[in-house]
Every structure is written in structure tokens, then in C-alpha cells.
Amino acid sequence: VLRRMIDDKMIAQKAKELGADVTEQELNDKFQEYKSRFRTDQAFQDYLKRSKHTEENMRADLRRNMLRDRVVEHLSGSIEVSDAEVASYYDENKQRFVEREQIKASRILLRVPPNMPEAEKKVTRNKANQLRAKATGNADFAALAKESSNGPQAGRGGDLGWFARGRFPPEFDNVAFGMEPNTVSNVIETKMGFEIVKVWDKRAERQRPLEEVKENIKNSLMARKRNEKRRKILQELKGTAKIETLITFESPRPDRPPRVAGPGAHPGQKGIPGGPGKLELKPPRMQQPGTKVKVPNLGKPAPHPKAPAPPPTAPESPKQ
């Protein structure tokens, strides 16, 4: 955390020196752009709650990132990625651009809990067979799914969209990926229950051509170069800045745990709250590069005094 604070302070100082500050309007625009990635305002508020963020500290993070990017841009100039670099990356990583076989399908799911009695399970299987017979006839598959399916896609007619192998259990995939378009499967028993699948379309595995992925590769290489340049510039800024260690803490010896305040501590002991020796730690202040700040080293904490021994007990009286 301290290292990040130092980096942020150096960037802020350099941005001010370069006249590359971020205006409130620019920050507002960036914040609204980020917020628009969420479908609704409630989705954005839910994200803030889950991530324990607030709009205020999110805006602060955005400002820091914008300052950092501007300083990097000023000090590094424009960053370019050539067509030759893109082509070279594509040739060396072709396997990353293989689009796996996919199918577009829908399903009807009749759930079977693990503890369902065999008689009820038989009834559910018979119902699945009846639905399958309707689906292979003139009945609308989406309507059957909306009416009878227990799956999460029932509301949209059982539509699963496009997907590759691995999204569903093997017993499902082995049947679905062996089907032809516009066909209905037999009843499949999976760990979820009895399922009926209709495959609408198929896409064979293919190698995506360079032209199709060119922009994605270029953006990825640009981000990589920008990150490398950012690290280099931060190192250069650190090399010209005067940064002193304001507070040091010695690590405890492995064979001796650090002492803490306990029954033997008393107000007035150095390092114990309530006494004149109370230590007050203040956050360090970053200065302009070249400015030296001296803060006395706090050193080791005072040793903790041993607790006084208990008073001796009186001898027992002889038994009568």
C-alpha cells in the first residue's frame, strides 16, 4: 500500500509539472463512461456494494489512472504497433485463435432430486417421453419448454444459445454434439434429471483469419507496451526522487514472539497507551523531488516489564 501511495504521489507531482492535470469535466466524463458499462443504475449500485466501493473512491481511482496514463503519454510519446508485429504474434499464437465447434440448442429439463422415490422417478420419465413425442411432432418446442421445463431457461423457451463442449455434463454434450440441426434427442438422463434437446444449428471448428482478429491483437500489444513503458517511467521517477524511510519496524525474532500489553503493563510505560511515552504514528508526506524530509527513527519498542510474582500463601493449619 505504501509503495502505491509513493507511486501515486510521484505521478501527481509529475503531472502538475507537465501541466497534464485532469479537470473535473474530464473526470465526470470518464466516470459516466465507466458507469455506462452497467445495464442499469441498480446494477452499478449492486457492484459498488459487492466490491465495498463508493462513488467517491471510484472517482479517485479513475483520476489516479488518468494522471498516470497522461504522464506516461507525455514522457514516452506515442506508442505504435506495426502490422508486422501483429502478424508475427498471430503466427506464433495461432492456437489461441481457433474457434471450437459450437451448437445452438434448446432444452426441456424435468428435475429429479437425488432422493426422489423410484415410483415418482418413473412417472417423471414417462412425462419426459410424452414431451419428447410432442416435440418430434408438430408441437412448438419453445412453448413446451415454457410450459413444462424446470430449467432456468424455461422463461425463454429453453434457449441455450451458442455454446461449445464443456458447458454441460458429458452425458449431455455427447448426445447434443452428435446431433444434426433441426433434430430432437431422445430423453437424456443427467445428474439434474431428464432432458430433451433440440439442436437448431452447428458451427464446425475453424481457424479465425488474421483480418478477423487483427484489431484485438493490436489492442492487446498496445496495452502490453503501455504497461512496460509505465513500469520503466515509474522506475525513472523513483530514481530522481528523494524518498526516505520515515518509520521502520524490526521483524520479531523467530524464537521469541513480540511482547504485547497485558496484565503487567501500566499507564506511563513507554509505548503503552495512556502514558507519557505514547507513540503517535503519522502518515508520511511526499515532497517535491530533491526535497529531503527527516523524521527521527522510532527504533525498537521498550521492553515489556515482567508481571510481579504472586504473594506467598499462608501455610495450612494442622488438622485437628
Secondary structure, DSSP 8 states (H G I E B T S, - for coil): -HHHHHHHHHHHHHHHHHT----HHHHHHHHHHHHTTSSSHHHHHHHHHHTT--HHHHHHHHHHHHHHHHHHHHHH------HHHHHHHHHHTGGGGEE--EEEEEEEEEE--TT--HHHHHHHHHHHHHHHHHHHTTS-HHHHHHHH--STTGGGTTEEEEEETTSS-HHHHHHHTTS-TTEE---EEETTEEEEEEEEEEE--EE--HHHHHHHHHHHHHHHHHHHHHHHHHHHHHHHS------------TTS------TT--TTSTTSTTSTT-----------TT---------S--------------------
